[in-house]
């Protein structure tokens, strides 16, 4: 993600930020959680909103980390073609990437404190 920032590839860095969050949460749930969320088994496809909610419900995320994780999810979702083509797209700048990297740090720090 820092290499993307150095290269000016801010959109790629933001996508990687979301992918890192998703991977970390999936690994955490597989390591520390019960095998179900309602009717969903861990082998089922989960999306980032469900992973964020699960981490918050289990106390792995404090309020700040949950809000940070949701910002990452929402900004990452802005790259989907349907959203991007149908509205006035957001500019993906160095500042936006730096904010998402701070959000990622807040979420990871919360996981480390609460697990």
Biopython code that builds the backbone (N, CA, C, O; Angstrom):
import numpy as np
from Bio.PDB.StructureBuilder import StructureBuilder

atoms = [
    (1, "UNK", "N", (0.822, -1.181, 0.000)),
    (1, "UNK", "CA", (0.000, 0.000, 0.000)),
    (1, "UNK", "C", (0.875, 1.257, 0.000)),
    (1, "UNK", "O", (0.545, 2.260, -0.632)),
    (2, "UNK", "N", (1.983, 1.180, 0.714)),
    (2, "UNK", "CA", (2.910, 2.321, 0.710)),
    (2, "UNK", "C", (3.557, 2.466, -0.665)),
    (2, "UNK", "O", (3.822, 3.584, -1.107)),
    (3, "UNK", "N", (3.815, 1.341, -1.350)),
    (3, "UNK", "CA", (4.369, 1.405, -2.706)),
    (3, "UNK", "C", (3.372, 2.063, -3.647)),
    (3, "UNK", "O", (3.762, 2.839, -4.520)),
    (4, "UNK", "N", (2.098, 1.763, -3.479)),
    (4, "UNK", "CA", (1.052, 2.406, -4.291)),
    (4, "UNK", "C", (1.038, 3.902, -4.037)),
    (4, "UNK", "O", (0.898, 4.699, -4.964)),
    (5, "UNK", "N", (1.185, 4.276, -2.775)),
    (5, "UNK", "CA", (1.203, 5.697, -2.428)),
    (5, "UNK", "C", (2.393, 6.391, -3.086)),
    (5, "UNK", "O", (2.254, 7.482, -3.638)),
    (6, "UNK", "N", (3.552, 5.759, -3.026)),
    (6, "UNK", "CA", (4.750, 6.346, -3.633)),
    (6, "UNK", "C", (4.619, 6.480, -5.144)),
    (6, "UNK", "O", (5.133, 7.428, -5.737)),
    (7, "UNK", "N", (3.929, 5.528, -5.763)),
    (7, "UNK", "CA", (3.773, 5.525, -7.218)),
    (7, "UNK", "C", (2.598, 6.398, -7.676)),
    (7, "UNK", "O", (2.402, 6.585, -8.876)),
    (8, "UNK", "N", (1.829, 6.923, -6.747)),
    (8, "UNK", "CA", (0.663, 7.722, -7.117)),
    (8, "UNK", "C", (-0.524, 6.871, -7.528)),
    (8, "UNK", "O", (-1.470, 7.374, -8.133)),
    (9, "UNK", "N", (-0.482, 5.583, -7.203)),
    (9, "UNK", "CA", (-1.571, 4.664, -7.538)),
    (9, "UNK", "C", (-2.517, 4.572, -6.339)),
    (9, "UNK", "O", (-2.617, 3.535, -5.683)),
    (10, "UNK", "N", (-3.201, 5.671, -6.074)),
    (10, "UNK", "CA", (-4.015, 5.785, -4.868)),
    (10, "UNK", "C", (-5.208, 4.839, -4.872)),
    (10, "UNK", "O", (-5.548, 4.262, -3.840)),
    (11, "UNK", "N", (-5.836, 4.681, -6.015)),
    (11, "UNK", "CA", (-6.966, 3.765, -6.113)),
    (11, "UNK", "C", (-6.525, 2.341, -5.793)),
    (11, "UNK", "O", (-7.211, 1.638, -5.050)),
    (12, "UNK", "N", (-5.404, 1.908, -6.334)),
    (12, "UNK", "CA", (-4.891, 0.563, -6.054)),
    (12, "UNK", "C", (-4.598, 0.395, -4.566)),
    (12, "UNK", "O", (-4.875, -0.658, -3.991)),
    (13, "UNK", "N", (-4.043, 1.421, -3.949)),
    (13, "UNK", "CA", (-3.761, 1.367, -2.518)),
    (13, "UNK", "C", (-5.018, 1.228, -1.685)),
    (13, "UNK", "O", (-5.036, 0.497, -0.695)),
    (14, "UNK", "N", (-6.073, 1.930, -2.083)),
    (14, "UNK", "CA", (-7.346, 1.846, -1.370)),
    (14, "UNK", "C", (-7.952, 0.457, -1.508)),
    (14, "UNK", "O", (-8.473, -0.091, -0.537)),
    (15, "UNK", "N", (-7.888, -0.115, -2.701)),
    (15, "UNK", "CA", (-8.403, -1.469, -2.919)),
    (15, "UNK", "C", (-7.603, -2.466, -2.074)),
    (15, "UNK", "O", (-8.179, -3.370, -1.469)),
    (16, "UNK", "N", (-6.284, -2.302, -2.034)),
    (16, "UNK", "CA", (-5.458, -3.190, -1.213)),
    (16, "UNK", "C", (-5.772, -3.043, 0.271)),
    (16, "UNK", "O", (-5.729, -4.021, 1.017)),
    (17, "UNK", "N", (-6.080, -1.855, 0.688)),
    (17, "UNK", "CA", (-6.450, -1.601, 2.079)),
    (17, "UNK", "C", (-7.699, -2.412, 2.435)),
    (17, "UNK", "O", (-7.751, -3.052, 3.485)),
    (18, "UNK", "N", (-8.687, -2.381, 1.567)),
    (18, "UNK", "CA", (-9.906, -3.162, 1.787)),
    (18, "UNK", "C", (-9.637, -4.656, 1.752)),
    (18, "UNK", "O", (-10.199, -5.408, 2.548)),
    (19, "UNK", "N", (-8.789, -5.088, 0.842)),
    (19, "UNK", "CA", (-8.457, -6.513, 0.747)),
    (19, "UNK", "C", (-7.716, -6.980, 1.995)),
    (19, "UNK", "O", (-7.954, -8.083, 2.487)),
    (20, "UNK", "N", (-6.828, -6.148, 2.500)),
    (20, "UNK", "CA", (-6.095, -6.502, 3.721)),
    (20, "UNK", "C", (-7.054, -6.643, 4.897)),
    (20, "UNK", "O", (-6.938, -7.579, 5.688)),
    (21, "UNK", "N", (-8.003, -5.713, 5.012)),
    (21, "UNK", "CA", (-8.988, -5.774, 6.091)),
    (21, "UNK", "C", (-9.811, -7.050, 5.997)),
    (21, "UNK", "O", (-10.056, -7.722, 6.999)),
    (22, "UNK", "N", (-10.231, -7.373, 4.786)),
    (22, "UNK", "CA", (-11.048, -8.564, 4.602)),
    (22, "UNK", "C", (-10.266, -9.831, 4.966)),
    (22, "UNK", "O", (-10.793, -10.728, 5.624)),
    (23, "UNK", "N", (-9.020, -9.892, 4.535)),
    (23, "UNK", "CA", (-8.191, -11.065, 4.836)),
    (23, "UNK", "C", (-7.956, -11.197, 6.337)),
    (23, "UNK", "O", (-8.075, -12.289, 6.892)),
    (24, "UNK", "N", (-7.622, -10.086, 6.997)),
    (24, "UNK", "CA", (-7.360, -10.118, 8.432)),
    (24, "UNK", "C", (-8.587, -10.590, 9.194)),
    (24, "UNK", "O", (-8.484, -11.443, 10.075)),
    (25, "UNK", "N", (-9.740, -10.044, 8.862)),
    (25, "UNK", "CA", (-10.959, -10.444, 9.572)),
    (25, "UNK", "C", (-11.332, -11.894, 9.297)),
    (25, "UNK", "O", (-11.757, -12.603, 10.209)),
    (26, "UNK", "N", (-11.182, -12.340, 8.074)),
    (26, "UNK", "CA", (-11.485, -13.738, 7.763)),
    (26, "UNK", "C", (-10.579, -14.667, 8.564)),
    (26, "UNK", "O", (-11.041, -15.666, 9.113)),
    (27, "UNK", "N", (-9.304, -14.343, 8.631)),
    (27, "UNK", "CA", (-8.361, -15.162, 9.402)),
    (27, "UNK", "C", (-8.715, -15.143, 10.890)),
    (27, "UNK", "O", (-8.668, -16.178, 11.556)),
    (28, "UNK", "N", (-9.073, -13.951, 11.413)),
    (28, "UNK", "CA", (-9.427, -13.839, 12.826)),
    (28, "UNK", "C", (-10.665, -14.667, 13.142)),
    (28, "UNK", "O", (-10.707, -15.364, 14.156)),
    (29, "UNK", "N", (-11.663, -14.592, 12.286)),
    (29, "UNK", "CA", (-12.890, -15.348, 12.536)),
    (29, "UNK", "C", (-12.611, -16.843, 12.477)),
    (29, "UNK", "O", (-13.112, -17.595, 13.314)),
    (30, "UNK", "N", (-11.839, -17.276, 11.527)),
    (30, "UNK", "CA", (-11.509, -18.702, 11.439)),
    (30, "UNK", "C", (-10.717, -19.163, 12.664)),
    (30, "UNK", "O", (-10.872, -20.302, 13.105)),
    (31, "UNK", "N", (-9.879, -18.300, 13.208)),
    (31, "UNK", "CA", (-9.052, -18.686, 14.346)),
    (31, "UNK", "C", (-9.792, -18.603, 15.680)),
    (31, "UNK", "O", (-9.566, -19.436, 16.558)),
    (32, "UNK", "N", (-10.671, -17.615, 15.847)),
    (32, "UNK", "CA", (-11.205, -17.336, 17.168)),
    (32, "UNK", "C", (-12.715, -17.404, 17.301)),
    (32, "UNK", "O", (-13.213, -17.296, 18.422)),
    (33, "UNK", "N", (-13.457, -17.571, 16.253)),
    (33, "UNK", "CA", (-14.905, -17.478, 16.349)),
    (33, "UNK", "C", (-15.551, -18.850, 16.257)),
    (33, "UNK", "O", (-14.932, -19.832, 15.848)),
    (34, "UNK", "N", (-16.809, -18.883, 16.650)),
    (34, "UNK", "CA", (-17.616, -20.081, 16.462)),
    (34, "UNK", "C", (-17.877, -20.255, 14.963)),
    (34, "UNK", "O", (-17.796, -19.279, 14.216)),
    (35, "UNK", "N", (-18.185, -21.456, 14.512)),
    (35, "UNK", "CA", (-18.289, -21.691, 13.067)),
    (35, "UNK", "C", (-19.557, -21.185, 12.385)),
    (35, "UNK", "O", (-19.789, -21.514, 11.222)),
    (36, "UNK", "N", (-20.363, -20.418, 13.053)),
    (36, "UNK", "CA", (-21.597, -19.943, 12.416)),
    (36, "UNK", "C", (-21.866, -18.491, 12.755)),
    (36, "UNK", "O", (-21.473, -17.990, 13.808)),
    (37, "UNK", "N", (-22.546, -17.832, 11.835)),
    (37, "UNK", "CA", (-23.126, -16.508, 12.103)),
    (37, "UNK", "C", (-24.559, -16.634, 11.649)),
    (37, "UNK", "O", (-24.855, -16.503, 10.461)),
    (38, "UNK", "N", (-25.446, -16.888, 12.581)),
    (38, "UNK", "CA", (-26.810, -17.178, 12.179)),
    (38, "UNK", "C", (-26.819, -18.474, 11.404)),
    (38, "UNK", "O", (-26.416, -19.516, 11.920)),
    (39, "UNK", "N", (-27.276, -18.414, 10.170)),
    (39, "UNK", "CA", (-27.312, -19.612, 9.330)),
    (39, "UNK", "C", (-26.098, -19.715, 8.425)),
    (39, "UNK", "O", (-25.962, -20.702, 7.702)),
    (40, "UNK", "N", (-25.203, -18.718, 8.440)),
    (40, "UNK", "CA", (-24.032, -18.763, 7.570)),
    (40, "UNK", "C", (-22.910, -19.546, 8.224)),
    (40, "UNK", "O", (-22.527, -19.260, 9.358)),
    (41, "UNK", "N", (-22.388, -20.523, 7.520)),
    (41, "UNK", "CA", (-21.212, -21.248, 7.988)),
    (41, "UNK", "C", (-19.979, -20.476, 7.539)),
    (41, "UNK", "O", (-20.049, -19.646, 6.632)),
    (42, "UNK", "N", (-18.872, -20.753, 8.170)),
    (42, "UNK", "CA", (-17.643, -20.069, 7.781)),
    (42, "UNK", "C", (-17.234, -20.387, 6.354)),
    (42, "UNK", "O", (-16.556, -19.581, 5.716)),
    (43, "UNK", "N", (-17.629, -21.537, 5.843)),
    (43, "UNK", "CA", (-17.245, -21.869, 4.477)),
    (43, "UNK", "C", (-18.085, -21.121, 3.454)),
    (43, "UNK", "O", (-17.748, -21.094, 2.270)),
    (44, "UNK", "N", (-19.191, -20.506, 3.910)),
    (44, "UNK", "CA", (-20.004, -19.702, 3.009)),
    (44, "UNK", "C", (-19.267, -18.420, 2.659)),
    (44, "UNK", "O", (-18.313, -18.030, 3.333)),
    (45, "UNK", "N", (-19.721, -17.778, 1.606)),
    (45, "UNK", "CA", (-19.128, -16.503, 1.185)),
    (45, "UNK", "C", (-19.599, -15.403, 2.116)),
    (45, "UNK", "O", (-20.798, -15.209, 2.316)),
    (46, "UNK", "N", (-18.642, -14.686, 2.680)),
    (46, "UNK", "CA", (-18.950, -13.561, 3.547)),
    (46, "UNK", "C", (-18.480, -12.307, 2.847)),
    (46, "UNK", "O", (-17.515, -12.342, 2.085)),
    (47, "UNK", "N", (-19.154, -11.198, 3.099)),
    (47, "UNK", "CA", (-18.660, -9.937, 2.561)),
    (47, "UNK", "C", (-18.171, -9.080, 3.721)),
    (47, "UNK", "O", (-18.363, -9.421, 4.888)),
    (48, "UNK", "N", (-17.546, -7.981, 3.385)),
    (48, "UNK", "CA", (-16.860, -7.185, 4.395)),
    (48, "UNK", "C", (-17.815, -6.573, 5.409)),
    (48, "UNK", "O", (-17.435, -6.391, 6.566)),
    (49, "UNK", "N", (-19.028, -6.254, 5.020)),
    (49, "UNK", "CA", (-19.963, -5.691, 5.995)),
    (49, "UNK", "C", (-20.289, -6.702, 7.091)),
    (49, "UNK", "O", (-20.374, -6.339, 8.264)),
    (50, "UNK", "N", (-20.473, -7.966, 6.718)),
    (50, "UNK", "CA", (-20.758, -8.998, 7.715)),
    (50, "UNK", "C", (-19.538, -9.255, 8.595)),
    (50, "UNK", "O", (-19.677, -9.472, 9.799)),
    (51, "UNK", "N", (-18.357, -9.232, 8.010)),
    (51, "UNK", "CA", (-17.145, -9.421, 8.798)),
    (51, "UNK", "C", (-16.954, -8.275, 9.794)),
    (51, "UNK", "O", (-16.606, -8.507, 10.952)),
    (52, "UNK", "N", (-17.181, -7.041, 9.342)),
    (52, "UNK", "CA", (-17.069, -5.886, 10.243)),
    (52, "UNK", "C", (-18.074, -5.992, 11.393)),
    (52, "UNK", "O", (-17.728, -5.778, 12.555)),
    (53, "UNK", "N", (-19.315, -6.323, 11.053)),
    (53, "UNK", "CA", (-20.345, -6.449, 12.084)),
    (53, "UNK", "C", (-20.005, -7.549, 13.083)),
    (53, "UNK", "O", (-20.209, -7.386, 14.286)),
    (54, "UNK", "N", (-19.491, -8.661, 12.588)),
    (54, "UNK", "CA", (-19.124, -9.777, 13.466)),
    (54, "UNK", "C", (-18.009, -9.370, 14.424)),
    (54, "UNK", "O", (-18.055, -9.696, 15.610)),
    (55, "UNK", "N", (-17.020, -8.667, 13.915)),
    (55, "UNK", "CA", (-15.915, -8.219, 14.766)),
    (55, "UNK", "C", (-16.417, -7.259, 15.840)),
    (55, "UNK", "O", (-15.960, -7.310, 16.982)),
    (56, "UNK", "N", (-17.342, -6.396, 15.484)),
    (56, "UNK", "CA", (-17.899, -5.445, 16.457)),
    (56, "UNK", "C", (-18.748, -6.172, 17.497)),
    (56, "UNK", "O", (-18.640, -5.893, 18.691)),
    (57, "UNK", "N", (-19.585, -7.095, 17.053)),
    (57, "UNK", "CA", (-20.447, -7.850, 17.964)),
    (57, "UNK", "C", (-19.634, -8.668, 18.963)),
    (57, "UNK", "O", (-20.035, -8.816, 20.117)),
    (58, "UNK", "N", (-18.502, -9.193, 18.526)),
    (58, "UNK", "CA", (-17.664, -10.015, 19.405)),
    (58, "UNK", "C", (-16.738, -9.178, 20.286)),
    (58, "UNK", "O", (-16.006, -9.727, 21.109)),
    (59, "UNK", "N", (-16.764, -7.854, 20.118)),
    (59, "UNK", "CA", (-15.926, -7.003, 20.937)),
    (59, "UNK", "C", (-14.489, -6.896, 20.448)),
    (59, "UNK", "O", (-13.629, -6.374, 21.157)),
    (60, "UNK", "N", (-14.224, -7.384, 19.250)),
    (60, "UNK", "CA", (-12.869, -7.265, 18.695)),
    (60, "UNK", "C", (-12.600, -5.847, 18.243)),
    (60, "UNK", "O", (-11.467, -5.369, 18.304)),
    (61, "UNK", "N", (-13.651, -5.171, 17.788)),
    (61, "UNK", "CA", (-13.560, -3.767, 17.384)),
    (61, "UNK", "C", (-14.217, -2.908, 18.455)),
    (61, "UNK", "O", (-15.318, -3.207, 18.917)),
    (62, "UNK", "N", (-13.537, -1.850, 18.840)),
    (62, "UNK", "CA", (-14.207, -0.826, 19.624)),
    (62, "UNK", "C", (-14.949, 0.076, 18.640)),
    (62, "UNK", "O", (-14.912, -0.166, 17.434)),
    (63, "UNK", "N", (-15.613, 1.101, 19.133)),
    (63, "UNK", "CA", (-16.400, 1.971, 18.250)),
    (63, "UNK", "C", (-15.535, 2.633, 17.178)),
    (63, "UNK", "O", (-15.921, 2.689, 16.011)),
    (64, "UNK", "N", (-14.368, 3.132, 17.577)),
    (64, "UNK", "CA", (-13.488, 3.808, 16.623)),
    (64, "UNK", "C", (-13.039, 2.850, 15.519)),
    (64, "UNK", "O", (-13.035, 3.213, 14.343)),
    (65, "UNK", "N", (-12.667, 1.644, 15.892)),
    (65, "UNK", "CA", (-12.213, 0.661, 14.905)),
    (65, "UNK", "C", (-13.344, 0.266, 13.964)),
    (65, "UNK", "O", (-13.127, 0.103, 12.763)),
    (66, "UNK", "N", (-14.550, 0.111, 14.505)),
    (66, "UNK", "CA", (-15.688, -0.249, 13.660)),
    (66, "UNK", "C", (-15.967, 0.850, 12.644)),
    (66, "UNK", "O", (-16.180, 0.566, 11.465)),
    (67, "UNK", "N", (-15.968, 2.097, 13.090)),
    (67, "UNK", "CA", (-16.189, 3.213, 12.155)),
    (67, "UNK", "C", (-15.076, 3.259, 11.106)),
    (67, "UNK", "O", (-15.335, 3.528, 9.933)),
    (68, "UNK", "N", (-13.849, 2.998, 11.526)),
    (68, "UNK", "CA", (-12.723, 2.966, 10.586)),
    (68, "UNK", "C", (-12.909, 1.862, 9.553)),
    (68, "UNK", "O", (-12.703, 2.078, 8.359)),
    (69, "UNK", "N", (-13.296, 0.688, 10.013)),
    (69, "UNK", "CA", (-13.502, -0.448, 9.109)),
    (69, "UNK", "C", (-14.621, -0.161, 8.117)),
    (69, "UNK", "O", (-14.529, -0.535, 6.948)),
    (70, "UNK", "N", (-15.665, 0.496, 8.575)),
    (70, "UNK", "CA", (-16.769, 0.835, 7.683)),
    (70, "UNK", "C", (-16.356, 1.880, 6.644)),
    (70, "UNK", "O", (-16.798, 1.816, 5.497)),
    (71, "UNK", "N", (-15.519, 2.835, 7.033)),
    (71, "UNK", "CA", (-15.023, 3.808, 6.044)),
    (71, "UNK", "C", (-14.203, 3.107, 4.971)),
    (71, "UNK", "O", (-14.341, 3.411, 3.786)),
    (72, "UNK", "N", (-13.357, 2.177, 5.374)),
    (72, "UNK", "CA", (-12.576, 1.418, 4.392)),
    (72, "UNK", "C", (-13.513, 0.692, 3.439)),
    (72, "UNK", "O", (-13.325, 0.735, 2.223)),
    (73, "UNK", "N", (-14.517, 0.030, 3.988)),
    (73, "UNK", "CA", (-15.461, -0.732, 3.160)),
    (73, "UNK", "C", (-16.190, 0.176, 2.181)),
    (73, "UNK", "O", (-16.305, -0.143, 0.998)),
    (74, "UNK", "N", (-16.678, 1.303, 2.674)),
    (74, "UNK", "CA", (-17.459, 2.196, 1.815)),
    (74, "UNK", "C", (-16.610, 2.816, 0.709)),
    (74, "UNK", "O", (-17.062, 2.921, -0.431)),
    (75, "UNK", "N", (-15.406, 3.219, 1.030)),
    (75, "UNK", "CA", (-14.547, 3.818, 0.001)),
    (75, "UNK", "C", (-14.111, 2.753, -0.997)),
    (75, "UNK", "O", (-14.069, 3.015, -2.199)),
    (76, "UNK", "N", (-13.789, 1.566, -0.519)),
    (76, "UNK", "CA", (-13.409, 0.493, -1.434)),
    (76, "UNK", "C", (-14.555, 0.148, -2.380)),
    (76, "UNK", "O", (-14.321, -0.158, -3.550)),
    (77, "UNK", "N", (-15.779, 0.194, -1.888)),
    (77, "UNK", "CA", (-16.931, -0.122, -2.737)),
    (77, "UNK", "C", (-17.162, 0.913, -3.833)),
    (77, "UNK", "O", (-17.873, 0.638, -4.799)),
    (78, "UNK", "N", (-16.577, 2.086, -3.696)),
    (78, "UNK", "CA", (-16.739, 3.125, -4.719)),
    (78, "UNK", "C", (-16.072, 2.755, -6.043)),
    (78, "UNK", "O", (-16.331, 3.398, -7.060)),
    (79, "UNK", "N", (-15.227, 1.741, -6.049)),
    (79, "UNK", "CA", (-14.546, 1.368, -7.291)),
    (79, "UNK", "C", (-15.391, 0.446, -8.168)),
    (79, "UNK", "O", (-15.009, 0.176, -9.306)),
    (80, "UNK", "N", (-16.514, -0.038, -7.677)),
    (80, "UNK", "CA", (-17.354, -0.916, -8.490)),
    (80, "UNK", "C", (-17.892, -0.151, -9.695)),
    (80, "UNK", "O", (-18.337, 0.988, -9.555)),
    (81, "UNK", "N", (-17.855, -0.763, -10.875)),
    (81, "UNK", "CA", (-18.241, -0.065, -12.104)),
    (81, "UNK", "C", (-19.628, 0.542, -12.081)),
    (81, "UNK", "O", (-19.818, 1.654, -12.572)),
    (82, "UNK", "N", (-20.609, -0.165, -11.518)),
    (82, "UNK", "CA", (-21.975, 0.368, -11.504)),
    (82, "UNK", "C", (-22.064, 1.658, -10.712)),
    (82, "UNK", "O", (-22.739, 2.598, -11.132)),
    (83, "UNK", "N", (-21.398, 1.714, -9.580)),
    (83, "UNK", "CA", (-21.422, 2.933, -8.783)),
    (83, "UNK", "C", (-20.631, 4.030, -9.470)),
    (83, "UNK", "O", (-21.072, 5.176, -9.554)),
    (84, "UNK", "N", (-19.479, 3.669, -9.951)),
    (84, "UNK", "CA", (-18.561, 4.649, -10.532)),
    (84, "UNK", "C", (-19.145, 5.288, -11.790)),
    (84, "UNK", "O", (-18.974, 6.487, -12.008)),
    (85, "UNK", "N", (-19.825, 4.508, -12.609)),
    (85, "UNK", "CA", (-20.380, 5.024, -13.861)),
    (85, "UNK", "C", (-21.688, 5.772, -13.647)),
    (85, "UNK", "O", (-22.031, 6.651, -14.438)),
    (86, "UNK", "N", (-22.422, 5.437, -12.592)),
    (86, "UNK", "CA", (-23.749, 5.984, -12.424)),
    (86, "UNK", "C", (-23.832, 7.284, -11.652)),
    (86, "UNK", "O", (-24.892, 7.908, -11.607)),
    (87, "UNK", "N", (-22.746, 7.699, -11.052)),
    (87, "UNK", "CA", (-22.759, 8.896, -10.219)),
    (87, "UNK", "C", (-21.512, 9.725, -10.487)),
    (87, "UNK", "O", (-20.644, 9.340, -11.270)),
    (88, "UNK", "N", (-21.446, 10.839, -9.836)),
    (88, "UNK", "CA", (-20.218, 11.626, -9.915)),
    (88, "UNK", "C", (-19.170, 10.932, -9.041)),
    (88, "UNK", "O", (-19.306, 10.920, -7.817)),
    (89, "UNK", "N", (-18.149, 10.367, -9.636)),
    (89, "UNK", "CA", (-17.199, 9.562, -8.867)),
    (89, "UNK", "C", (-16.331, 10.413, -7.936)),
    (89, "UNK", "O", (-16.024, 11.574, -8.206)),
    (90, "UNK", "N", (-15.961, 9.783, -6.845)),
    (90, "UNK", "CA", (-15.061, 10.399, -5.884)),
    (90, "UNK", "C", (-13.653, 10.415, -6.467)),
    (90, "UNK", "O", (-13.280, 9.514, -7.218)),
    (91, "UNK", "N", (-12.889, 11.413, -6.131)),
    (91, "UNK", "CA", (-11.477, 11.452, -6.544)),
    (91, "UNK", "C", (-10.657, 10.678, -5.532)),
    (91, "UNK", "O", (-10.752, 10.916, -4.328)),
    (92, "UNK", "N", (-9.860, 9.762, -6.018)),
    (92, "UNK", "CA", (-9.002, 8.966, -5.154)),
    (92, "UNK", "C", (-7.643, 9.649, -5.102)),
    (92, "UNK", "O", (-6.859, 9.565, -6.047)),
    (93, "UNK", "N", (-7.374, 10.318, -4.000)),
    (93, "UNK", "CA", (-6.179, 11.138, -3.858)),
    (93, "UNK", "C", (-5.257, 10.553, -2.789)),
    (93, "UNK", "O", (-5.612, 9.608, -2.085)),
    (94, "UNK", "N", (-4.087, 11.132, -2.690)),
    (94, "UNK", "CA", (-3.127, 10.716, -1.660)),
    (94, "UNK", "C", (-3.745, 10.895, -0.276)),
    (94, "UNK", "O", (-3.564, 10.052, 0.603)),
    (95, "UNK", "N", (-4.459, 11.971, -0.088)),
    (95, "UNK", "CA", (-5.095, 12.252, 1.200)),
    (95, "UNK", "C", (-6.110, 11.153, 1.563)),
    (95, "UNK", "O", (-6.156, 10.714, 2.712)),
    (96, "UNK", "N", (-6.903, 10.717, 0.611)),
    (96, "UNK", "CA", (-7.899, 9.660, 0.860)),
    (96, "UNK", "C", (-7.188, 8.360, 1.228)),
    (96, "UNK", "O", (-7.601, 7.664, 2.156)),
    (97, "UNK", "N", (-6.117, 8.032, 0.500)),
    (97, "UNK", "CA", (-5.363, 6.815, 0.818)),
    (97, "UNK", "C", (-4.744, 6.912, 2.208)),
    (97, "UNK", "O", (-4.801, 5.946, 2.969)),
    (98, "UNK", "N", (-4.165, 8.036, 2.552)),
    (98, "UNK", "CA", (-3.574, 8.200, 3.881)),
    (98, "UNK", "C", (-4.617, 8.017, 4.983)),
    (98, "UNK", "O", (-4.337, 7.401, 6.012)),
    (99, "UNK", "N", (-5.810, 8.549, 4.768)),
    (99, "UNK", "CA", (-6.891, 8.373, 5.746)),
    (99, "UNK", "C", (-7.278, 6.906, 5.888)),
    (99, "UNK", "O", (-7.512, 6.436, 7.001)),
    (100, "UNK", "N", (-7.348, 6.170, 4.767)),
    (100, "UNK", "CA", (-7.710, 4.758, 4.847)),
    (100, "UNK", "C", (-6.604, 3.953, 5.519)),
    (100, "UNK", "O", (-6.896, 2.992, 6.231)),
    (101, "UNK", "N", (-5.353, 4.316, 5.312)),
    (101, "UNK", "CA", (-4.253, 3.628, 5.992)),
    (101, "UNK", "C", (-4.332, 3.859, 7.501)),
    (101, "UNK", "O", (-4.047, 2.951, 8.281)),
    (102, "UNK", "N", (-4.717, 5.061, 7.915)),
    (102, "UNK", "CA", (-4.926, 5.335, 9.338)),
    (102, "UNK", "C", (-6.089, 4.502, 9.872)),
    (102, "UNK", "O", (-6.026, 3.982, 10.986)),
    (103, "UNK", "N", (-7.153, 4.378, 9.074)),
    (103, "UNK", "CA", (-8.289, 3.550, 9.467)),
    (103, "UNK", "C", (-7.868, 2.090, 9.622)),
    (103, "UNK", "O", (-8.282, 1.419, 10.567)),
    (104, "UNK", "N", (-7.055, 1.607, 8.703)),
    (104, "UNK", "CA", (-6.577, 0.226, 8.782)),
    (104, "UNK", "C", (-5.770, 0.020, 10.052)),
    (104, "UNK", "O", (-5.934, -0.995, 10.729)),
    (105, "UNK", "N", (-4.915, 0.953, 10.381)),
    (105, "UNK", "CA", (-4.119, 0.851, 11.613)),
    (105, "UNK", "C", (-5.019, 0.824, 12.847)),
    (105, "UNK", "O", (-4.778, 0.048, 13.771)),
    (106, "UNK", "N", (-6.049, 1.660, 12.869)),
    (106, "UNK", "CA", (-6.972, 1.691, 14.010)),
    (106, "UNK", "C", (-7.690, 0.357, 14.166)),
    (106, "UNK", "O", (-7.856, -0.131, 15.284)),
    (107, "UNK", "N", (-8.113, -0.230, 13.066)),
    (107, "UNK", "CA", (-8.823, -1.507, 13.125)),
    (107, "UNK", "C", (-7.894, -2.630, 13.581)),
    (107, "UNK", "O", (-8.276, -3.447, 14.418)),
    (108, "UNK", "N", (-6.697, -2.676, 13.047)),
    (108, "UNK", "CA", (-5.743, -3.722, 13.435)),
    (108, "UNK", "C", (-5.346, -3.564, 14.897)),
    (108, "UNK", "O", (-5.238, -4.556, 15.618)),
    (109, "UNK", "N", (-5.129, -2.335, 15.340)),
    (109, "UNK", "CA", (-4.791, -2.092, 16.746)),
    (109, "UNK", "C", (-5.901, -2.580, 17.666)),
    (109, "UNK", "O", (-5.628, -3.155, 18.720)),
    (110, "UNK", "N", (-7.144, -2.356, 17.277)),
    (110, "UNK", "CA", (-8.274, -2.814, 18.080)),
    (110, "UNK", "C", (-8.303, -4.337, 18.158)),
    (110, "UNK", "O", (-8.573, -4.901, 19.218)),
    (111, "UNK", "N", (-8.028, -4.999, 17.047)),
    (111, "UNK", "CA", (-7.982, -6.466, 17.065)),
    (111, "UNK", "C", (-6.908, -6.958, 18.025)),
    (111, "UNK", "O", (-7.132, -7.886, 18.802)),
    (112, "UNK", "N", (-5.740, -6.327, 17.963)),
    (112, "UNK", "CA", (-4.642, -6.745, 18.845)),
    (112, "UNK", "C", (-4.994, -6.530, 20.322)),
    (112, "UNK", "O", (-4.643, -7.353, 21.168)),
    (113, "UNK", "N", (-5.676, -5.445, 20.628)),
    (113, "UNK", "CA", (-6.030, -5.151, 22.019)),
    (113, "UNK", "C", (-7.124, -6.082, 22.537)),
    (113, "UNK", "O", (-7.126, -6.440, 23.715)),
    (114, "UNK", "N", (-8.042, -6.469, 21.674)),
    (114, "UNK", "CA", (-9.258, -7.132, 22.146)),
    (114, "UNK", "C", (-9.317, -8.626, 21.913)),
    (114, "UNK", "O", (-10.315, -9.260, 22.257)),
    (115, "UNK", "N", (-8.301, -9.192, 21.353)),
    (115, "UNK", "CA", (-8.305, -10.650, 21.142)),
    (115, "UNK", "C", (-7.382, -11.290, 22.157)),
    (115, "UNK", "O", (-7.229, -12.512, 22.168)),
]
sb = StructureBuilder()
sb.init_structure("model")
sb.init_model(0)
sb.init_chain("A")
sb.init_seg("    ")
for serial, (resi, resn, name, xyz) in enumerate(atoms, 1):
    if name == "N":
        sb.init_residue(resn, " ", resi, " ")
    sb.init_atom(name, np.array(xyz, "f"), 0.0, 1.0, " ", f" {name:<3s}", serial, name[0])
structure = sb.get_structure()
